[in-house]
Amino acid sequence: MKPLFKSLPALGLALAATMAFAFNMPSKTNQVKFADHPTLGPINVTNWTLGEDYECDSGDQCTYDENGMTVEQGAFIPLRE
């Protein structure tokens, strides 16, 4: 019984580390981005390139993900329609 109690802290630490990596490592490869276009409203800009297709001027939220979390800061300025 004592060996079991001695290994509990190590098992708890391993479980906590696993959960921390599982829930706090965002995936940048498949991240969907949206922006609020001045005339079209919310649009998907996942395949757009910053500096080529749009710019982010000073402001609060330029692009955001599907959860509404800010991806890039600034005001969205489309360079293409």
HUBEL-V365363 format. One record per pair of residues at least 24 apart in sequence whose C-alpha atoms are under 8 Angstrom apart, sorted by the first residue. I is the first residue (numbers start at 1). J is the second residue. Records with the same first field share a line. If there is no record, write none. Layout:
BEGIN
I: J, J
END
This chain:
BEGIN
31: 65
32: 65, 66
33: 63, 64, 65, 66, 71
34: 63, 64, 65, 66
35: 62, 63, 64, 76
36: 62, 63, 76
37: 76, 77, 78
52: 79
53: 78, 79, 80
54: 78, 79, 80
55: 79
END
